[in-house]
Amino acid sequence: MSSELYERENTELPSQIRLLPFTAARCDEIIAMKKTLGSSKATKLIFQKLPLHMRRRVMSHNVKRLPRRLREGHMSQLKKSGLPPKQKRPSRKYRRRPKNLLNEYNRRQKKFKWLETHIWHAKRFHMIERWGYKLAYSPCDKAFRACYRATSKHCLLQDISYYGCIEINGDENLIVDGFKKLYDPRINLSLGAKAFINGNREGELMLFDENKNAIGNVMFNWKPKVINELRMIWIWCHPANFSDILNTLMRIFDLTPKSEENLLFCNESTKITIKNLRFDLNRFRLTGPLSHTILQKALKTCLPEYITDSNLNSQIIYWNNLENLASPSQLSPHIILNITAEDPRYNMPKIRTKALPINGAFDNKYLYEIPQNMGAGPIWDEGVRKEIKKNQIATSKIYEMRSKYLVPNNEKNKGISVPYMLIQRPGNRNEYLGYSSGWDLIIPSGWALPTWLTLVMWGARTGGLRESESIQFERGRPNVLEPDTKAGREENDRVTELYRKKYSSLPPNRRTNYIKYAVSSPFQFNWDILLNEWNETTTNGNNFFVLRDKTLLKMLNDSLNTTKIPDVDFAQLCLVPVKIILKKGCPSRYSLICLPHNQDLHKSNQEVKEPLKRDENQRKRMKLRKERIIMLKKMKKLRIKARKNGQVVKQDVEGMLKHKELMEKLWIPDVVNIRKSCSRDIMGFVTKGGFSFTVGKTVGIGYVALNSLKSLFSVDNKFKNKVLIRNTSSREYKIGQLEIVI
């Protein structure tokens, strides 16, 4: 043994070898070794080559239990053995699947349109049909408080692409003069104000028609001036009043449709054109202090090849300098930034990651170094928007390319550059400073879902319509659809019908008797009746309006805490938006805002109750119900007798409907008067109530008649801002502190 070791140690290796023959010989050896390891004399079937912990008994007859790489060989073995594999019958759902999924989706959108993120939302949210769209209402995880925390400390992401965009092209002076007929200078600045005309900021405007009837709020932003070009402006409208605003603009500018789809309208004499961009642009809303950091992580800026613009370069540099900004509320309000970013799918983390800024890394000097022409960008160009949608790479191809890279995230080509528009929202600027601040992100069509998924993966929490209503409530603002607009009246009618149906579906012993509780209008506001009673007029129709003059509202609010009576025309048929803060009790929709008596506000009388009223319809309802039961028993006997004789008894459908209408009127009679319907004069109603996380108390937001405040001002000074609140299902009055919403 020792001699062999001695010989091996003294063996001299050759000084050189021929590389190609040596490599070929080693390759043959490796192939032979792999072949030996892969085939064993004892192993006969493919699935028997797997290790023991991966084997399953059903593998012999169910090919899908095998790994993909072995399925083909297993199938060939079964065919050779003469035992064809047993195929399970496809499920009924699979057999009924549409041949073309895209055509099926288009068919399902005939009545209600889908947003680009619809399928993502439909798997995770409660969906509702509203304003011609299928919209996400609330997440399925019941995360009400979590969504509030996102708005106050983190980031809440919402798809508000149901807001429609109207593009107006034409002479600047003609556009501004046309809109002067549609707005009130006491409420908002005009489109031609210096703050907005250069296109660096977004504005908000309350639009009225030619008869000074309110239509709704719109958001607008100008495209910066370009020499020898007509001006362009985008108007963003709520879907509930989109068609009304579009029709009003057509009348004001005297436009006629130029396309079959009614997407283009033109006036050949004034050269003003209007385009309907309702489905060409998407809009996301990010609310919360971390919304800026999430956008910085998700959108990696780059200079596009299809445009060379120095303004765009300066905007990208400014955006990159704001990387570690703590909150978007620090920025100048309503500024607009245009950037171009890489395909967001390349910046998506593998697992959900919370984006956080670096503390102390932001230099405040960048807040004041704002570049010029911030509103200019490639997203304004329709040709660019169509080109990037056409050249978008499929997600499957991106994953296929990534699988070929040895080093992950080492792509040299980050896809096509996508243009984005960023609009800052300052949030609250008086109380609760900075709450609900964030960014609005405008995205070209076709790029909503990739951007949405990237933002979600960087830590944004998603919300729906319920969260939009909650943010308005936490800010102490009334609903977006105000009661003096057509859209607001339609929304109130819709909610009223829902409440009535729910009430009618309850058994009689579970219904609140509103007649005994002296509630004449439990499911409807009836503002016109209330205002006519306070003003002692008999006008018919919806002739009232909501007071929006900030000077008058501030004057009324100051008078609640002083002895001064405001110089206001109290004879107007108008509603005043109010906010009531309570220490006890929780107001809800349709709660009554009542004028207190002097003795109600003294500490000695803590509980104020409404005395029970006599229900004169109770006996009528009982009699009618007994007659109905007797009639149903007779009909049952007739049906049994007719069935034996092979006949059919017709149902008295008209009689059933008449009985239902009569019973509903006996439970809730028609409204005759509201103000004097209970022991305290009713000033108005609560439109939204609940516990406010920002205030830390229960809050009700609603409207009161302007003339009712005149009676409130006549009370002692220390009680001027106190009112009584009563829920429709209760007799107890709660004392609340009144504030005017400005």
C-alpha positions in Angstrom: 0.0 0.0 0.0 2.9 2.3 0.9 4.6 1.6 -2.4 1.5 2.6 -4.4 1.2 5.9 -2.5 4.9 6.5 -3.1 4.4 5.9 -6.8 1.4 8.3 -6.9 3.3 11.0 -5.1 6.3 10.7 -7.5 4.1 10.6 -10.6 4.9 13.6 -12.8 2.0 15.4 -14.5 2.5 16.5 -18.1 3.6 20.1 -18.6 0.8 20.8 -21.1 -2.5 19.3 -22.3 -4.6 19.7 -25.5 -7.6 21.6 -24.3 -10.3 20.5 -26.8 -9.7 16.7 -26.5 -9.5 17.0 -22.7 -12.8 19.0 -22.5 -14.6 16.6 -24.9 -13.5 13.6 -22.8 -14.8 15.2 -19.6 -18.1 16.1 -21.2 -18.7 12.5 -22.3 -18.0 11.4 -18.7 -20.5 13.9 -17.3 -23.2 12.9 -19.8 -22.6 9.2 -18.9 -22.8 10.0 -15.2 -26.1 11.9 -15.6 -27.6 9.1 -17.7 -26.7 6.6 -15.0 -28.1 8.7 -12.2 -31.3 9.4 -14.2 -32.2 5.8 -15.0 -32.2 2.9 -12.6 -32.9 -0.7 -13.4 -35.4 -0.8 -10.6 -37.3 2.3 -11.8 -39.9 1.7 -14.5 -42.3 4.6 -14.5 -41.7 8.3 -14.7 -43.4 9.3 -11.4 -41.2 6.7 -9.6 -38.2 8.8 -10.3 -39.4 11.4 -7.8 -38.1 11.4 -4.3 -40.4 9.6 -1.8 -41.7 12.8 -0.1 -43.0 14.1 -3.5 -44.8 10.9 -4.6 -48.6 10.7 -4.5 -50.8 7.7 -5.1 -53.0 9.4 -7.7 -50.0 10.2 -9.9 -50.5 7.0 -11.8 -53.8 8.2 -13.3 -53.8 12.0 -12.8 -51.0 13.6 -14.8 -51.6 17.0 -13.1 -50.2 15.7 -9.8 -46.8 15.4 -11.5 -44.3 18.3 -12.0 -44.7 19.9 -15.4 -41.3 18.7 -16.6 -42.4 15.0 -16.2 -45.9 15.2 -17.5 -45.1 14.7 -21.2 -43.0 11.6 -20.5 -45.7 10.1 -18.2 -48.4 10.6 -20.9 -46.3 8.8 -23.5 -45.7 5.9 -21.1 -49.4 5.6 -20.5 -50.2 5.5 -24.2 -47.6 2.8 -24.8 -49.1 0.7 -22.1 -52.5 0.9 -23.8 -54.1 2.6 -20.8 -55.3 6.0 -21.8 -55.4 8.5 -19.0 -58.8 9.2 -17.4 -59.8 12.7 -18.1 -62.0 14.4 -15.5 -65.1 16.1 -17.0 -64.5 19.9 -17.0 -66.6 21.8 -14.5 -69.8 23.5 -15.6 -68.2 26.9 -15.0 -65.4 25.9 -17.3 -67.8 24.6 -20.0 -69.8 27.8 -19.9 -66.8 30.1 -20.1 -66.9 32.7 -22.9 -64.9 31.9 -26.0 -63.6 35.5 -26.1 -63.2 37.0 -22.7 -62.6 40.5 -24.0 -65.9 40.5 -25.9 -67.7 39.2 -22.8 -66.3 42.1 -20.7 -67.4 44.6 -23.3 -70.9 43.0 -23.4 -71.1 43.3 -19.6 -70.3 47.1 -19.8 -73.2 48.1 -22.0 -75.3 49.4 -19.1 -72.6 50.3 -16.5 -69.1 51.2 -17.6 -66.0 49.7 -15.9 -62.9 51.5 -14.8 -59.6 50.1 -15.9 -59.0 48.8 -12.3 -62.5 47.2 -12.1 -61.4 43.5 -12.1 -58.9 44.2 -9.4 -61.5 45.9 -7.3 -64.2 43.4 -8.0 -62.2 40.7 -6.2 -61.5 42.8 -3.1 -64.4 45.3 -2.7 -68.1 45.6 -2.5 -69.2 46.9 -5.9 -72.2 49.2 -6.5 -73.9 50.7 -9.6 -73.7 54.4 -9.5 -73.8 57.2 -12.1 -73.5 54.8 -15.0 -70.4 53.1 -13.6 -69.6 50.0 -11.6 -67.7 51.5 -8.7 -65.9 50.1 -5.6 -67.8 51.2 -2.4 -65.9 49.7 0.5 -63.2 47.0 1.0 -64.3 43.6 2.1 -62.0 43.6 5.2 -64.3 46.1 7.1 -61.3 48.3 7.6 -63.0 51.6 8.6 -60.6 52.8 11.2 -57.6 51.5 9.2 -58.6 53.7 6.3 -58.8 56.7 8.6 -55.3 56.0 9.9 -54.1 55.8 6.3 -55.4 59.3 5.6 -53.9 60.8 8.7 -50.6 58.9 9.1 -50.0 56.8 6.0 -51.5 56.8 2.5 -54.9 56.0 1.1 -55.2 55.3 -2.6 -58.5 55.7 -4.5 -59.4 55.4 -8.2 -61.5 58.4 -9.0 -61.4 57.9 -12.8 -65.2 58.2 -12.8 -64.5 62.0 -12.8 -64.8 62.9 -16.5 -62.5 65.3 -18.3 -63.7 67.9 -20.9 -61.0 69.5 -23.1 -61.7 73.0 -24.4 -59.6 74.6 -27.2 -59.9 78.1 -28.4 -59.1 81.8 -27.8 -58.3 82.5 -24.2 -60.5 85.6 -23.9 -63.5 83.8 -25.5 -63.2 80.9 -23.0 -62.9 83.2 -20.0 -65.8 85.4 -21.1 -68.0 82.3 -21.7 -67.3 81.0 -18.2 -68.1 84.4 -16.6 -71.7 83.6 -17.3 -71.5 80.4 -15.4 -69.9 81.4 -12.1 -70.4 83.7 -9.1 -67.3 85.9 -8.2 -68.4 86.0 -4.6 -67.7 82.2 -4.3 -64.7 81.4 -6.4 -61.9 83.0 -8.5 -62.6 82.9 -12.2 -60.7 80.8 -14.8 -58.8 84.0 -15.9 -57.4 84.6 -12.4 -53.6 85.1 -12.3 -53.2 82.1 -10.0 -54.5 79.7 -12.7 -54.1 81.3 -16.1 -50.4 80.3 -16.5 -51.3 76.6 -15.9 -49.1 76.1 -12.8 -52.1 75.5 -10.4 -55.4 73.7 -10.4 -58.5 75.7 -9.6 -62.0 74.9 -8.4 -65.2 76.5 -9.6 -68.9 76.3 -8.8 -70.8 76.3 -12.0 -74.3 77.7 -12.6 -76.6 77.5 -15.6 -78.0 80.5 -17.5 -80.8 80.8 -15.0 -78.4 80.9 -12.1 -79.3 77.4 -10.9 -76.4 75.5 -9.4 -75.0 72.6 -11.4 -72.0 71.4 -9.4 -68.3 71.9 -8.6 -65.6 71.4 -11.2 -61.8 71.3 -11.1 -59.8 72.9 -14.0 -56.2 73.4 -15.1 -54.9 75.4 -18.1 -52.2 74.2 -20.5 -49.3 76.8 -20.4 -49.2 79.3 -23.2 -47.4 78.3 -26.4 -46.7 80.9 -29.1 -49.0 80.7 -32.2 -51.2 78.1 -30.5 -54.8 78.2 -29.1 -55.2 77.8 -25.4 -56.3 74.5 -23.9 -58.0 73.8 -20.6 -59.2 70.6 -18.9 -62.4 70.6 -16.9 -62.9 67.7 -14.4 -66.6 67.0 -13.6 -68.4 64.7 -11.2 -70.2 61.9 -13.2 -73.5 62.9 -11.6 -73.5 66.3 -13.4 -71.1 65.6 -16.3 -73.8 65.6 -19.0 -75.5 68.8 -17.5 -72.1 70.6 -17.6 -71.4 69.4 -21.1 -74.8 70.5 -22.4 -74.4 73.9 -20.7 -71.0 74.5 -22.3 -72.4 73.6 -25.7 -75.2 76.2 -25.3 -72.8 78.9 -24.0 -70.3 78.5 -26.8 -72.9 77.6 -29.4 -71.3 74.3 -30.4 -72.5 71.5 -32.7 -71.4 67.8 -32.6 -68.8 66.8 -35.3 -68.6 63.1 -34.6 -71.1 60.2 -34.4 -70.1 59.3 -30.9 -70.6 62.9 -29.7 -67.0 63.2 -28.5 -66.1 66.3 -30.5 -68.1 69.6 -30.6 -67.1 72.7 -32.6 -68.0 76.3 -33.5 -66.5 77.2 -36.9 -66.9 80.9 -36.4 -65.2 81.2 -33.0 -62.8 78.2 -33.5 -63.7 76.9 -30.1 -63.8 73.1 -29.9 -64.7 70.7 -27.0 -63.5 67.1 -26.7 -65.0 64.5 -24.4 -62.0 62.9 -22.8 -64.1 60.9 -20.3 -62.4 57.5 -21.2 -59.0 58.9 -22.3 -57.6 59.8 -18.9 -57.5 58.2 -15.5 -57.2 59.9 -12.1 -56.0 58.5 -8.9 -56.2 60.2 -5.5 -53.5 59.6 -2.9 -54.3 61.0 0.6 -52.0 61.1 3.6 -48.4 62.2 4.5 -46.8 59.1 2.9 -48.5 59.7 -0.5 -45.4 61.7 -1.7 -42.9 59.0 -0.6 -44.9 56.2 -2.3 -45.1 58.2 -5.6 -41.3 58.8 -5.4 -40.7 55.1 -5.0 -43.2 54.0 -7.7 -42.4 56.6 -10.4 -38.7 56.6 -11.4 -38.3 59.6 -13.6 -36.5 59.5 -17.0 -36.3 61.8 -20.1 -38.4 60.4 -22.9 -37.0 59.9 -26.4 -40.2 61.2 -28.1 -39.8 64.8 -26.7 -37.0 67.3 -25.9 -38.3 70.0 -23.6 -36.2 72.0 -21.1 -39.3 72.7 -19.0 -39.8 68.9 -18.5 -36.2 68.5 -17.5 -36.5 71.2 -14.8 -39.7 69.7 -13.5 -38.1 66.2 -13.2 -35.1 67.8 -11.4 -37.5 69.6 -9.0 -39.5 66.4 -8.4 -36.3 64.4 -7.6 -35.2 67.1 -5.1 -38.4 66.6 -3.2 -37.6 62.9 -2.6 -37.6 63.0 1.2 -40.4 65.4 1.7 -42.3 64.5 4.9 -45.8 65.5 3.7 -47.3 67.0 0.6 -49.0 69.7 2.8 -45.6 71.4 3.0 -45.7 72.3 -0.7 -47.4 75.3 -2.3 -51.1 74.6 -2.6 -52.6 73.1 -5.8 -49.3 73.2 -7.8 -49.1 71.0 -10.9 -46.0 69.0 -12.0 -45.6 67.0 -15.2 -43.0 64.2 -15.2 -42.2 61.2 -17.4 -41.4 57.9 -15.6 -40.2 54.5 -16.5 -42.8 51.7 -16.9 -44.0 51.3 -13.3 -44.0 47.5 -13.5 -40.2 47.6 -13.5 -40.2 49.4 -10.1 -42.6 47.0 -8.4 -41.1 45.3 -5.4 -41.5 41.5 -5.1 -43.3 41.7 -1.7 -45.4 44.5 -0.4 -43.1 47.2 1.1 -43.9 50.3 3.1 -42.2 53.3 1.6 -40.8 55.7 4.2 -38.9 59.0 3.9 -35.4 59.5 5.4 -35.8 61.7 8.4 -33.9 64.9 8.3 -32.7 64.4 4.7 -34.9 67.0 3.1 -33.6 70.6 2.5 -36.4 73.2 2.8 -34.8 75.4 0.2 -36.3 73.2 -2.5 -39.8 74.3 -1.4 -39.2 77.7 -2.8 -37.2 76.8 -6.0 -40.3 76.2 -8.1 -39.6 75.9 -11.8 -41.6 77.9 -14.5 -44.2 76.4 -16.8 -44.8 73.5 -14.4 -48.1 72.7 -16.2 -46.4 71.9 -19.5 -45.8 68.2 -20.3 -46.3 65.5 -22.9 -49.5 64.2 -21.4 -51.4 67.1 -23.0 -50.5 65.7 -26.5 -53.2 63.3 -27.7 -50.8 61.7 -30.1 -48.3 60.8 -27.3 -51.1 59.3 -25.2 -52.2 57.1 -28.2 -48.6 56.1 -29.0 -47.7 54.9 -25.5 -50.9 52.9 -25.2 -50.2 51.2 -28.6 -46.6 50.4 -27.7 -47.3 49.1 -24.2 -45.5 45.7 -23.5 -47.7 42.9 -22.1 -47.0 42.0 -18.5 -46.4 38.4 -19.5 -43.6 39.4 -21.8 -41.9 41.4 -19.1 -41.9 38.4 -16.8 -40.6 36.2 -19.6 -37.7 38.6 -20.2 -37.0 38.8 -16.5 -36.8 35.1 -16.2 -33.9 35.1 -18.7 -31.7 37.5 -16.6 -29.1 35.9 -14.4 -29.1 39.0 -12.1 -32.6 40.1 -11.0 -33.7 43.7 -11.7 -30.9 44.1 -14.1 -33.0 45.3 -17.1 -31.2 47.8 -19.3 -34.3 48.8 -21.1 -37.0 50.0 -18.7 -39.7 50.1 -21.4 -41.5 53.1 -22.8 -41.6 56.4 -20.8 -45.0 57.2 -19.4 -46.2 60.8 -18.9 -47.9 61.7 -15.7 -49.5 64.8 -14.2 -49.3 65.4 -10.5 -51.6 67.9 -8.7 -51.0 68.7 -5.1 -54.0 68.9 -2.6 -53.3 71.0 0.5 -56.0 69.5 2.7 -57.4 71.5 5.7 -55.9 74.9 6.0 -57.6 76.1 9.2 -58.4 73.5 11.8 -56.6 70.1 11.7 -54.0 71.6 9.5 -52.8 69.4 6.7 -55.4 66.6 7.1 -56.5 65.0 3.8 -53.5 66.5 1.9 -52.0 64.5 -0.9 -51.6 64.2 -4.6 -53.9 63.6 -7.5 -52.2 61.5 -10.3 -53.5 61.8 -13.9 -52.6 58.9 -16.0 -53.0 58.2 -19.8 -55.5 55.5 -20.8 -54.2 51.9 -20.7 -51.7 52.6 -17.9 -54.0 52.7 -14.9 -53.7 49.1 -13.7 -49.9 48.8 -13.9 -49.5 52.1 -12.0 -52.2 51.0 -9.5 -50.5 47.7 -8.7 -47.1 49.4 -8.2 -48.6 52.0 -5.8 -50.3 49.2 -3.8 -47.1 47.2 -3.6 -45.3 50.2 -2.2 -47.6 50.4 0.8 -50.7 52.4 -0.3 -54.0 51.3 1.3 -56.9 51.2 -1.1 -60.4 52.7 -0.5 -63.7 53.3 -2.3 -66.6 55.7 -2.3 -67.3 55.1 1.4 -63.8 56.4 2.2 -64.4 59.6 0.0 -67.5 60.3 2.1 -65.6 59.6 5.3 -62.8 62.1 4.3 -65.4 64.8 3.6 -67.0 64.1 7.0 -63.7 64.2 8.9 -62.8 67.5 7.2 -66.2 68.9 8.4 -67.4 69.5 4.9 -70.9 68.6 3.5 -71.5 66.1 0.7 -70.1 66.9 -2.8 -73.6 66.7 -4.3 -75.3 69.6 -2.6 -79.1 69.8 -2.2 -79.7 72.7 -4.5 -78.3 70.9 -7.6 -80.1 68.5 -9.8 -77.5 65.7 -9.0 -78.0 66.3 -5.3 -81.8 66.0 -5.6 -81.5 62.8 -7.5 -79.1 61.4 -4.9 -81.4 62.3 -2.1 -84.4 60.7 -3.9 -82.3 57.5 -4.4 -81.4 57.3 -0.7 -85.0 58.1 0.3 -86.3 55.2 -1.7 -83.7 52.8 -0.1 -84.8 53.9 3.4 -88.5 53.5 2.5 -88.0 50.0 1.1 -86.0 49.0 4.2 -88.7 50.4 6.5 -91.5 48.7 4.6 -89.8 45.3 4.7 -89.8 45.3 8.5 -92.7 43.6 10.3 -95.1 46.1 12.0 -93.8 45.4 15.5 -90.3 46.3 14.5 -91.1 49.6 12.8 -90.6 52.9 14.6 -93.9 54.8 14.9 -92.8 58.2 13.6 -96.3 59.6 14.1 -96.0 59.1 17.9 -92.5 60.5 17.8 -93.7 63.6 16.0 -91.4 63.1 13.0 -93.3 64.2 9.9 -90.4 63.6 7.4 -88.3 60.6 8.6 -86.8 59.7 5.2 -86.8 62.9 3.2 -85.4 66.4 3.7 -88.2 68.5 2.0 -86.1 71.7 2.1 -88.6 73.7 0.1 -91.4 73.1 2.6 -89.1 74.0 5.5 -87.8 77.2 3.9 -91.3 78.3 2.9 -92.5 77.9 6.5 -89.6 79.9 8.0 -90.1 82.7 5.4 -93.9 82.5 5.5 -94.2 82.1 1.7 -96.1 79.7 -0.5 -93.8 79.3 -3.5 -93.7 76.0 -5.2 -90.8 74.1 -6.6 -87.1 74.0 -5.8 -86.4 77.8 -5.7 -84.0 77.6 -2.8 -80.2 77.7 -2.9 -77.2 77.0 -0.7 -75.4 80.0 0.8 -71.8 79.9 -0.5 -70.7 83.5 -0.1 -67.7 83.2 2.2 -68.0 86.7 3.5 -71.6 86.2 4.6 -70.8 82.7 6.0 -67.9 84.2 8.1 -70.2 87.0 9.3 -72.8 84.5 10.5 -70.2 82.3 12.2 -68.7 85.3 14.0 -72.2 86.4 15.2 -72.6 83.1 17.0 -70.0 84.1 19.6 -70.7 87.9 19.8 -73.7 90.2 20.5 -73.6 91.6 17.0 -76.5 90.7 14.7 -75.1 90.2 11.1 -76.2 92.4 8.3 -77.8 89.7 6.2 -81.0 89.5 4.2 -82.8 86.9 6.2 -85.8 86.8 3.7 -83.8 84.7 1.3 -84.9 81.1 0.6 -81.5 79.7 1.3 -79.8 76.9 3.3 -76.7 77.4 5.5 -74.2 74.6 5.8 -73.6 73.8 9.5 -71.5 71.5 11.7 -72.8 70.4 15.2 -70.5 68.9 17.8 -72.1 66.8 20.6 -70.9 65.6 23.9 -73.6 62.9 24.2 -75.5 61.0 21.6 -74.7 60.2 18.0 -76.7 62.0 15.2 -77.5 60.2 12.0 -79.0 61.0 8.6 -82.3 62.9 8.8 -81.7 63.8 12.4 -83.6 67.0 13.4 -81.8 70.3 14.2 -84.1 72.2 16.5 -84.3 75.6 18.0 -84.0 75.3 21.9 -86.2 77.0 24.5 -84.5 79.0 27.1 -85.2 76.5 29.9 -83.7 73.6 27.7 -80.2 75.0 28.0 -80.0 75.3 31.8 -78.0 72.7 33.7 -80.9 71.9 36.0 -82.8 70.4 33.0 -80.4 67.9 31.4 -82.9 65.6 29.7 -85.3 67.1 27.2 -87.8 64.7 25.8 -90.4 65.0 23.0 -93.9 64.2 24.4 -95.7 61.2 22.8 -98.3 62.1 20.2 -101.5 60.2 19.6 -101.5 58.0 16.4 -104.9 58.4 14.8 -104.0 56.0 12.0 -103.3 53.0 14.3 -106.9 51.7 14.3 -107.2 52.2 10.6 -104.1 50.1 10.0 -105.3 47.3 12.3 -108.7 47.2 10.6 -107.1 47.2 7.1 -104.7 44.4 8.2 -107.6 42.2 9.5 -109.5 42.7 6.2 -106.4 41.8 4.3 -105.9 38.6 6.3 -109.5 37.5 5.7 -109.2 38.2 2.0 -106.0 36.2 1.7 -107.7 33.2 3.4 -110.6 33.4 1.0 -108.2 33.5 -2.0 -106.3 30.5 -0.6 -109.6 28.5 -0.5 -110.4 29.5 -4.0 -107.0 28.5 -5.3 -107.3 25.0 -3.6 -110.8 24.5 -5.1 -109.7 25.7 -8.6 -106.6 23.4 -8.5 -108.8 20.4 -7.9 -110.9 21.3 -10.9 -107.8 22.0 -13.1 -108.4 25.8 -13.2 -106.3 28.9 -12.4 -107.4 31.8 -10.2 -106.0 35.2 -11.4 -104.1 37.3 -8.8 -105.5 40.7 -7.9 -102.3 42.6 -8.6 -103.8 46.0 -8.6 -105.6 45.4 -5.3 -102.3 44.3 -3.7 -100.5 47.5 -4.9 -103.3 49.7 -3.7 -103.2 48.0 -0.3 -99.5 48.5 -0.1 -99.7 52.2 -1.0 -102.5 52.8 1.5 -100.6 51.1 4.3 -97.4 53.1 3.6 -99.4 56.4 3.8 -101.0 55.3 7.0 -97.5 54.6 8.5 -95.9 57.7 7.0 -98.5 60.3 6.0 -97.7 63.0 3.3 -95.7 65.9 4.6 -97.9 69.0 5.3 -95.7 71.0 7.7 -92.2 70.5 9.2 -91.2 73.5 11.3 -94.1 73.1 13.9 -94.4 69.3 13.6 -92.9 68.8 17.1 -92.6 70.7 20.3 -89.4 72.5 19.2 -89.1 74.5 16.0 -87.1 72.5 13.4 -84.3 74.5 11.9 -82.9 71.9 9.5 -81.6 68.4 9.1 -78.4 66.4 9.5 -77.2 64.9 6.2 -74.2 63.0 7.6 -73.5 62.1 11.2 -71.3 59.8 13.3 -68.2 59.7 15.4 -65.4 62.0 14.1 -61.9 60.7 14.7 -60.3 64.1 14.1 -62.6 65.9 16.6 -62.8 63.0 19.0 -66.6 63.5 19.5 -69.8 62.8 17.6 -70.4 65.3 14.9 -73.4 66.0 12.6 -73.1 67.9 9.3 -76.2 69.4 7.6 -78.1 72.5 6.6 -80.4 74.9 8.4 -82.8 77.6 7.1 -81.1 81.0 7.0 -84.2 82.6 8.7 -84.0 80.2 11.6 -80.6 81.7 12.6 -82.3 85.0 13.1 -84.4 83.4 15.9 -81.2 81.8 17.3 -79.5 85.2 17.4 -82.3 86.6 19.6 -81.3 84.1 22.4 -79.0 85.1 25.2 -75.4 85.6 24.1 -73.9 82.6 25.9 -76.5 80.2 24.3 -76.3 81.6 20.7 -74.3 78.6 19.4 -76.4 75.9 21.1 -79.0 73.9 19.3 -81.0 70.7 20.0 -80.5 67.4 18.0 -82.9 64.6 17.9 -82.7 61.3 16.0 -85.8 60.2 14.2 -85.9 57.0 16.2 -85.7 58.7 19.6 -87.6 61.2 21.7 -84.6 62.6 23.5 -83.0 65.9 22.5 -79.3 66.4 22.8 -77.5 69.7 23.1 -75.0 70.5 20.4 -72.6 73.3 19.6 -73.3 74.9 16.2 -70.7 76.1 13.8 -71.1 77.5 10.3 -69.1 75.6 7.6 -67.1 78.1 5.5 
